[in-house]
């Protein structure tokens, strides 16, 4: 189905620790508009897409979102790698440390664990693709917010890469929507 390459889709080489930024970034792992939710949404929706092109696109973007989970997790790890438990506590990450140690746990920036509750899978291709376009826009807005929270160029460069990918995904979902609209409606009820 896909081949895993043991390299990140985009390099992450953060030189300075920043526990506050790590706390903010984790939302793109396990938050309601994050990469894990996007991956599961797209990989679940692909089964009811009426065309091979739309199914393939959801598979491709869904697996790419898993690569983005890796990028975000690597960023959080690098930002927290040298922290002490006392520093984690002072940065508001004491609860995370108490429950997960130094593990990267899927949650939002407030520590709320990952949930599938915000993931929409309707089984209607038009509805699902509109949901996907909205999801990409929400992730894009979150990345812009994250960029505004830091002046670290090592972080900003990775976030800009992720911004570019969100824009491309939005465009591809728009193309998939046109593909679905062009599909012979007599073969599938919308």
C-alpha positions as CSV (number, residue, x, y, z in Angstrom):
1,X,0.0,0.0,0.0
2,X,2.8,2.4,0.9
3,X,6.5,2.4,1.6
4,X,7.9,3.8,4.8
5,X,11.2,5.6,4.4
6,X,13.0,6.1,7.6
7,X,13.6,9.8,7.1
8,X,11.3,12.7,7.9
9,X,9.4,14.3,5.0
10,X,11.1,17.5,6.1
11,X,14.2,17.8,8.3
12,X,13.8,18.9,11.9
13,X,16.9,20.3,13.5
14,X,15.8,22.5,16.4
15,X,18.9,23.8,18.3
16,X,17.2,25.4,21.3
17,X,14.8,23.9,23.8
18,X,11.5,25.8,24.3
19,X,9.0,24.1,26.6
20,X,6.3,26.6,26.0
21,X,6.5,26.1,22.3
22,X,6.5,22.4,22.7
23,X,3.3,22.7,24.8
24,X,1.7,24.7,21.9
25,X,3.0,22.4,19.1
26,X,1.5,19.3,20.7
27,X,-1.9,20.4,19.6
28,X,-0.9,19.6,16.0
29,X,-0.3,16.0,17.1
30,X,-3.4,15.2,19.1
31,X,-5.6,18.4,19.1
32,X,-8.9,18.7,17.3
33,X,-7.4,20.2,14.2
34,X,-4.2,18.2,14.3
35,X,-2.4,15.8,12.0
36,X,-3.4,12.5,13.7
37,X,-7.1,13.4,13.4
38,X,-6.6,14.4,9.7
39,X,-4.9,11.1,9.0
40,X,-7.6,9.0,10.5
41,X,-10.4,11.1,8.9
42,X,-9.0,10.7,5.4
43,X,-8.0,7.1,5.7
44,X,-11.6,6.3,7.0
45,X,-13.4,8.4,4.4
46,X,-11.6,6.8,1.4
47,X,-13.7,3.7,1.4
48,X,-16.9,5.5,0.3
49,X,-15.3,7.6,-2.4
50,X,-16.9,6.8,-5.8
51,X,-13.8,7.1,-8.0
52,X,-10.4,5.5,-7.9
53,X,-8.9,9.0,-8.2
54,X,-10.7,10.3,-5.1
55,X,-9.9,7.1,-3.1
56,X,-6.3,7.2,-4.1
57,X,-6.0,10.9,-3.1
58,X,-7.5,10.3,0.4
59,X,-5.1,7.4,0.8
60,X,-2.1,9.5,-0.3
61,X,-3.0,12.5,1.9
62,X,-4.0,10.3,4.9
63,X,-0.6,8.6,4.9
64,X,1.2,11.9,4.4
65,X,-0.6,13.2,7.5
66,X,1.1,10.4,9.4
67,X,4.4,11.8,8.2
68,X,3.3,15.1,9.6
69,X,2.6,13.4,12.9
70,X,6.2,12.3,12.9
71,X,7.4,15.8,12.1
72,X,5.4,17.4,15.0
73,X,6.4,14.6,17.4
74,X,10.1,15.2,16.5
75,X,9.8,18.9,17.0
76,X,8.2,18.4,20.5
77,X,10.8,15.9,21.4
78,X,13.7,18.1,20.3
79,X,12.1,21.1,22.2
80,X,11.8,19.1,25.4
81,X,14.8,16.6,25.2
82,X,17.0,18.3,27.8
83,X,14.3,19.5,30.2
84,X,14.2,18.5,33.8
85,X,11.0,17.5,35.5
86,X,11.1,20.8,37.4
87,X,11.4,22.7,34.2
88,X,8.5,20.8,32.7
89,X,6.4,21.5,35.7
90,X,7.2,25.2,35.6
91,X,6.2,25.3,31.9
92,X,2.8,23.8,32.6
93,X,3.8,20.3,31.4
94,X,4.0,18.7,34.8
95,X,0.7,16.7,34.3
96,X,2.0,15.4,31.0
97,X,5.2,14.4,32.6
98,X,3.4,12.7,35.5
99,X,1.3,10.6,33.2
100,X,3.7,10.0,30.3
101,X,7.2,10.8,31.4
102,X,9.2,12.1,28.5
103,X,6.9,10.3,26.0
104,X,5.2,12.3,23.3
105,X,1.5,11.8,24.0
106,X,-1.3,12.8,21.6
107,X,-3.1,15.7,23.2
108,X,-4.0,19.3,22.6
109,X,-2.0,22.2,24.1
110,X,-4.2,22.1,27.2
111,X,-3.4,18.4,27.8
112,X,-6.8,17.1,26.7
113,X,-6.1,13.6,25.2
114,X,-6.6,12.9,21.6
115,X,-10.2,12.0,20.7
116,X,-11.9,10.9,17.5
117,X,-15.0,13.0,18.4
118,X,-14.2,15.9,16.0
119,X,-13.5,13.5,13.1
120,X,-16.3,13.6,10.6
121,X,-17.0,10.6,8.3
122,X,-20.4,10.8,6.7
123,X,-20.0,8.4,3.8
124,X,-21.2,11.0,1.4
125,X,-18.3,12.0,-0.9
126,X,-19.3,15.6,-1.4
127,X,-19.9,16.2,2.4
128,X,-16.7,14.4,3.3
129,X,-14.5,16.3,0.8
130,X,-16.0,19.6,2.1
131,X,-15.1,18.5,5.6
132,X,-11.6,17.7,4.4
133,X,-11.2,21.1,2.9
134,X,-12.4,22.7,6.1
135,X,-10.0,20.5,8.1
136,X,-7.1,21.7,6.0
137,X,-8.0,25.3,6.5
138,X,-8.3,24.8,10.3
139,X,-4.9,23.2,10.4
140,X,-3.5,26.0,8.2
141,X,-4.8,28.6,10.6
142,X,-3.3,26.7,13.6
143,X,0.1,26.6,11.9
144,X,-0.1,30.4,11.3
145,X,-1.0,30.8,15.0
146,X,2.0,28.7,15.9
147,X,4.3,30.7,13.7
148,X,3.1,33.8,15.5
149,X,4.1,32.3,18.8
150,X,7.8,31.9,18.1
151,X,10.8,33.7,16.6
152,X,12.9,30.5,16.4
153,X,13.8,30.1,12.7
154,X,14.4,26.4,13.1
155,X,10.7,26.0,14.2
156,X,9.3,28.5,11.7
157,X,11.0,26.8,8.7
158,X,9.4,23.5,9.6
159,X,6.0,25.1,10.2
160,X,6.2,26.9,6.8
161,X,6.8,23.5,5.1
162,X,3.7,22.2,6.9
163,X,1.8,25.3,5.8
164,X,2.7,24.6,2.2
165,X,1.4,21.0,2.5
166,X,-1.9,22.1,4.0
167,X,-2.4,24.5,1.0
168,X,-1.6,21.7,-1.4
169,X,-3.9,19.3,0.3
170,X,-6.8,21.9,0.2
171,X,-6.2,22.3,-3.5
172,X,-6.1,18.5,-4.1
173,X,-9.4,18.0,-2.2
174,X,-11.0,20.7,-4.3
175,X,-9.8,18.7,-7.4
176,X,-11.2,15.5,-5.9
177,X,-14.5,17.3,-5.4
178,X,-14.7,18.2,-9.1
179,X,-13.8,14.6,-9.9
180,X,-16.7,13.4,-7.7
181,X,-19.1,15.9,-9.3
182,X,-18.1,14.7,-12.7
183,X,-18.7,11.1,-11.7
184,X,-21.9,9.6,-13.3
185,X,-24.4,10.4,-10.6
186,X,-26.6,7.5,-11.7
187,X,-24.0,5.1,-10.3
188,X,-23.9,6.7,-6.8
189,X,-26.4,8.6,-4.8
190,X,-25.0,11.7,-3.1
